[in-house]
């Protein structure tokens, strides 16, 4: 019977986690792009804002965890980005903004940076 080394298991776990992160960021971008194409603030915008907020709140929780292994400066930068995205989604929710594209751009950059 073949036994996996701890390093192999950890690498697989990290790769799976990164893949899941890319998938949820893809989903957020898709929802935001759909909402952006709509003429009015409707069901699509509500779904995009709700999903994106939940996603970035979860990222903040994960980044704030003392066991998170990312560099401290990178974690702080990502938390700052998350706070900006949460602010933008709140402005969209209040219909003070329609800056879906700004959130899409930043989310795409973050997604593409996940290796």
Phi and psi in degrees as a GROMACS rama.xvg file:
@    title "Ramachandran Plot"
@    xaxis  label "Phi"
@    yaxis  label "Psi"
@TYPE xy
-84.3718  133.505  UNK-2
-112.714  134.248  UNK-3
-82.2484  143.255  UNK-4
-76.5952  159.512  UNK-5
-57.6727  -41.3847  UNK-6
-62.3103  -43.3232  UNK-7
-62.6297  -42.2636  UNK-8
-64.5798  -43.9817  UNK-9
-65.4337  -40.3373  UNK-10
-63.6961  -41.3176  UNK-11
-63.5673  -41.2014  UNK-12
-63.1138  -42.3035  UNK-13
-66.4004  -43.5606  UNK-14
-62.1776  -42.0051  UNK-15
-64.8619  -42.3263  UNK-16
-63.2321  -43.9086  UNK-17
-62.5565  -40.7338  UNK-18
-63.1739  -42.9452  UNK-19
-62.7475  -40.2739  UNK-20
-61.6234  -43.4989  UNK-21
-62.9142  -39.9227  UNK-22
-63.8432  -44.613  UNK-23
-71.0775  -32.5037  UNK-24
-68.1495  -38.3514  UNK-25
-59.4832  -43.7919  UNK-26
-62.2679  -43.7278  UNK-27
-60.4185  -46.297  UNK-28
-61.2544  -44.4388  UNK-29
-60.6137  -44.6486  UNK-30
-64.1272  -42.978  UNK-31
-64.5173  -39.4264  UNK-32
-65.6572  -39.7666  UNK-33
-62.7346  -45.404  UNK-34
-63.3169  -38.7147  UNK-35
-62.6818  -35.0472  UNK-36
-74.1729  -17.4795  UNK-37
-76.2052  147.265  UNK-38
-71.4415  -35.0615  UNK-39
-125.868  167.469  UNK-40
-78.9168  106.411  UNK-41
-135.569  -153.087  UNK-42
-55.5009  -40.586  UNK-43
-64.2491  -42.948  UNK-44
-66.9155  -41.2232  UNK-45
-60.7051  -46.0595  UNK-46
-63.7537  -43.2036  UNK-47
-63.4299  -46.0561  UNK-48
-64.5981  -45.9113  UNK-49
-61.7784  -48.4563  UNK-50
-62.9377  -46.1276  UNK-51
-63.6835  -42.2653  UNK-52
-60.898  -48.936  UNK-53
-59.4741  -42.359  UNK-54
-60.3249  -50.4299  UNK-55
-73.8163  -28.625  UNK-56
-64.6724  -41.9532  UNK-57
-64.4078  -40.1354  UNK-58
-61.8712  -42.1839  UNK-59
-60.1041  -44.1131  UNK-60
-59.4715  -44.8952  UNK-61
-66.7593  -42.5257  UNK-62
-67.065  -28.6878  UNK-63
-82.0912  -9.81205  UNK-64
-68.4954  127.565  UNK-65
-59.7649  -21.9131  UNK-66
-86.4277  -3.32208  UNK-67
-63.0856  130.95  UNK-68
-93.6182  1.51705  UNK-69
-69.184  153.364  UNK-70
-55.7384  141.673  UNK-71
-56.9372  -41.6592  UNK-72
-66.6675  -41.0762  UNK-73
-63.7978  -42.7995  UNK-74
-59.9914  -44.6768  UNK-75
-62.3424  -42.0856  UNK-76
-64.1148  -42.1766  UNK-77
-66.7626  -36.5406  UNK-78
-64.8916  -40.6356  UNK-79
-61.4297  -42.8059  UNK-80
-62.5194  -43.4858  UNK-81
-60.5952  -41.5646  UNK-82
-63.562  -40.7607  UNK-83
-61.8099  -45.5896  UNK-84
-62.0429  -42.0123  UNK-85
-61.8231  -39.5089  UNK-86
-64.1695  -42.8036  UNK-87
-64.5875  -42.2294  UNK-88
-64.7347  -34.5445  UNK-89
-66.6631  -41.0518  UNK-90
-64.6899  -37.616  UNK-91
-65.5255  -44.77  UNK-92
-58.2757  -39.4882  UNK-93
-81.0566  -0.519164  UNK-94
63.9541  31.1186  UNK-95
-94.1038  -8.99411  UNK-96
-153.696  159.83  UNK-97
-132.946  38.2131  UNK-98
-79.9959  51.9661  UNK-99
-61.1774  -39.7018  UNK-100
-62.898  -37.9726  UNK-101
-60.7328  -43.3669  UNK-102
-68.2036  -40.1165  UNK-103
-59.7042  -46.7955  UNK-104
-60.406  -48.4652  UNK-105
-65.4361  -43.8136  UNK-106
-62.3875  -39.615  UNK-107
-64.3021  -41.816  UNK-108
-61.3552  -46.0221  UNK-109
-61.3562  -48.0944  UNK-110
-57.6396  -45.7386  UNK-111
-68.9682  -20.3521  UNK-112
-84.0952  -10.8045  UNK-113
-77.985  123.287  UNK-114
